[in-house]
Amino acid sequence: MWELTCAGSPEEVGRARRWTRTVLRGSPHAENAEVIVSELASNAVLHSDSGRPAGTFRLRLAVTFDAVEISVTDAGGSPSAPRLAWPDEEDTHHRGLLVVNALAQHVEIRGDRAGRTVTARLFHDRGRAVLPAEDGQRTTPGRDPRPLSGPGGRRQSEAASAVRSCSASRTALLRVSAGAA
């Protein structure tokens, strides 16, 4: 398990994304995990006390035999739990959990006003884990290196639909995740 605590600023979302890319380098889930981290960390900064001065959020990555598990814990403060929203086409916000839900096979929200943790799981194909190699690289024994939700895959199409009218930066990030850029 890997853990990173970040200051609750927008710049730290980029740091969390880069850290995720480094930890999961070589994993077939690295790109999708990077998008999920970006969305969950952004939500923590924008919608909780994590985004206040001296606020923080915690990112945890776990690689098991079954899955890559991504958890972001915020500092709380919001009276309501994160939820899926179905924004208007012109709305450029409120799509983060839609994107996470489209990319992950399981999403779980726990906690209360004192702090919430959103966990997304990306399950390995045929139960094969992405294991650390001796040189620090990630390897998947006997597995095709392409993502389960590769370019044109159903989950990528769902994610693309979820962000169709988002800002250009989020759309570009999703294209990179889908391998189209």
C-alpha positions as CSV (number, residue, x, y, z in Angstrom):
1,M,0.0,0.0,0.0
2,W,1.2,3.5,-0.8
3,E,-0.1,6.7,0.8
4,L,0.3,10.4,0.1
5,T,-1.0,13.4,2.1
6,C,-1.4,16.6,0.0
7,A,-2.2,20.2,0.9
8,G,-5.7,21.1,-0.2
9,S,-4.8,23.2,-3.2
10,P,-5.4,22.7,-6.9
11,E,-1.7,22.4,-7.6
12,E,-1.6,19.3,-5.3
13,V,-4.1,17.6,-7.5
14,G,-1.5,17.5,-10.2
15,R,1.1,16.2,-7.7
16,A,-1.3,13.4,-6.7
17,R,-1.9,12.5,-10.4
18,R,1.9,12.4,-11.1
19,W,2.5,10.3,-7.9
20,T,-0.2,7.8,-9.0
21,R,1.4,7.6,-12.5
22,T,4.8,6.8,-10.9
23,V,3.5,4.2,-8.4
24,L,1.4,2.4,-11.0
25,R,3.9,2.7,-13.9
26,G,3.6,-0.4,-16.1
27,S,0.1,-1.3,-14.7
28,P,-2.7,-1.7,-17.2
29,H,-4.8,0.4,-14.8
30,A,-2.3,3.4,-14.5
31,E,-4.1,5.7,-16.9
32,N,-7.6,5.1,-15.6
33,A,-6.3,5.4,-12.0
34,E,-4.7,8.7,-12.9
35,V,-8.0,10.1,-14.1
36,I,-9.8,8.8,-11.0
37,V,-7.3,10.4,-8.7
38,S,-7.6,13.7,-10.5
39,E,-11.4,13.6,-10.2
40,L,-11.5,12.5,-6.5
41,A,-8.7,14.9,-5.4
42,S,-10.4,17.8,-7.2
43,N,-13.7,17.0,-5.5
44,A,-11.9,16.9,-2.1
45,V,-10.3,20.3,-2.7
46,L,-13.5,21.9,-4.2
47,H,-16.2,20.4,-2.0
48,S,-14.8,19.8,1.5
49,D,-12.7,21.5,4.2
50,S,-9.7,20.0,2.5
51,G,-9.7,23.1,0.2
52,R,-9.5,25.6,3.1
53,P,-6.2,27.1,4.3
54,A,-4.2,24.4,6.0
55,G,-6.6,21.7,4.7
56,T,-5.3,18.4,3.3
57,F,-6.5,15.3,1.6
58,R,-5.1,11.8,1.7
59,L,-4.6,9.5,-1.3
60,R,-4.1,5.8,-0.8
61,L,-3.2,3.2,-3.5
62,A,-3.4,-0.5,-2.8
63,V,-2.5,-3.2,-5.3
64,T,-4.0,-6.6,-4.4
65,F,-4.3,-9.9,-6.2
66,D,-7.8,-8.8,-7.4
67,A,-7.6,-5.1,-8.0
68,V,-6.0,-1.7,-7.8
69,E,-7.8,0.3,-5.1
70,I,-7.8,4.1,-5.1
71,S,-9.0,6.0,-2.0
72,V,-9.2,9.7,-1.4
73,T,-10.1,10.9,2.1
74,D,-11.2,14.6,2.5
75,A,-11.3,16.8,5.6
76,G,-15.1,16.8,5.7
77,G,-17.2,19.9,6.3
78,S,-19.9,19.2,3.7
79,P,-23.3,18.3,5.1
80,S,-24.1,16.0,2.2
81,A,-22.3,13.0,0.8
82,P,-20.8,13.0,-2.8
83,R,-23.4,11.8,-5.3
84,L,-23.8,11.1,-9.0
85,A,-25.2,14.1,-10.7
86,W,-26.8,14.4,-14.2
87,P,-25.8,17.9,-15.2
88,D,-27.2,19.8,-18.2
89,E,-25.0,19.7,-21.4
90,E,-23.9,23.3,-20.9
91,D,-22.8,22.7,-17.3
92,T,-19.0,22.3,-17.2
93,H,-19.0,20.9,-13.6
94,H,-20.6,18.0,-11.6
95,R,-19.2,15.2,-13.8
96,G,-16.4,13.9,-11.6
97,L,-18.2,11.0,-10.0
98,L,-19.8,10.1,-13.3
99,V,-16.3,9.7,-14.8
100,V,-15.1,7.7,-11.7
101,N,-18.2,5.5,-11.9
102,A,-17.6,4.9,-15.7
103,L,-13.9,3.9,-15.2
104,A,-14.1,1.9,-12.0
105,Q,-15.8,-1.4,-11.5
106,H,-16.7,-0.5,-7.9
107,V,-17.1,2.8,-6.2
108,E,-17.8,3.2,-2.5
109,I,-18.4,6.3,-0.3
110,R,-17.9,6.1,3.4
111,G,-17.8,8.7,6.2
112,D,-19.7,11.7,7.4
113,R,-19.5,15.4,7.8
114,A,-16.2,14.9,9.7
115,G,-14.5,13.4,6.7
116,R,-15.4,11.1,3.7
117,T,-13.4,8.5,1.8
118,V,-14.3,7.7,-1.8
119,T,-12.8,4.4,-2.9
120,A,-12.7,3.2,-6.5
121,R,-11.6,-0.3,-7.5
122,L,-10.2,-1.4,-10.9
123,F,-10.3,-5.2,-11.0
124,H,-7.6,-7.2,-12.7
125,D,-8.5,-9.5,-15.6
126,R,-8.5,-13.1,-14.5
127,G,-7.4,-12.2,-11.0
128,R,-3.8,-11.4,-11.9
129,A,-2.2,-8.8,-9.8
130,V,0.1,-6.0,-10.9
131,L,3.2,-6.7,-8.8
132,P,6.2,-4.6,-8.0
133,A,9.3,-5.8,-9.9
134,E,12.7,-5.8,-8.4
135,D,13.7,-2.6,-10.2
136,G,10.6,-0.8,-8.9
137,Q,8.7,-1.2,-12.2
138,R,5.2,-2.7,-12.1
139,T,4.6,-5.9,-13.9
140,T,1.6,-8.1,-14.6
141,P,2.6,-11.8,-14.8
142,G,1.3,-13.4,-18.0
143,R,-1.1,-10.5,-18.8
144,D,-1.8,-8.5,-21.9
145,P,-0.5,-5.0,-21.1
146,R,-3.5,-3.2,-22.7
147,P,-6.1,-1.7,-20.3
148,L,-9.3,-3.7,-19.8
149,S,-11.2,-0.7,-20.9
150,G,-9.0,0.1,-23.9
151,P,-9.7,2.6,-26.7
152,G,-13.2,2.2,-27.8
153,G,-14.2,0.0,-24.9
154,R,-17.6,0.2,-23.2
155,R,-16.3,1.9,-20.0
156,Q,-14.2,4.4,-22.0
157,S,-17.3,5.3,-24.1
158,E,-19.3,5.8,-20.9
159,A,-16.6,8.0,-19.5
160,A,-16.4,10.0,-22.8
161,S,-20.2,10.5,-22.7
162,A,-20.0,11.7,-19.1
163,V,-17.5,14.4,-19.9
164,R,-18.7,15.4,-23.4
165,S,-19.5,19.0,-22.4
166,C,-16.8,19.4,-19.7
167,S,-14.0,21.9,-20.0
168,A,-11.2,21.3,-22.5
169,S,-8.6,20.2,-19.9
170,R,-10.8,17.5,-18.5
171,T,-11.8,16.3,-22.0
172,A,-8.1,16.2,-23.0
173,L,-7.2,14.3,-19.9
174,L,-9.9,11.7,-20.7
175,R,-8.6,11.4,-24.3
176,V,-5.1,10.6,-22.9
177,S,-6.7,8.0,-20.7
178,A,-8.5,6.4,-23.6
179,G,-5.3,6.4,-25.7
180,A,-6.7,8.7,-28.3
181,A,-4.2,11.6,-27.8
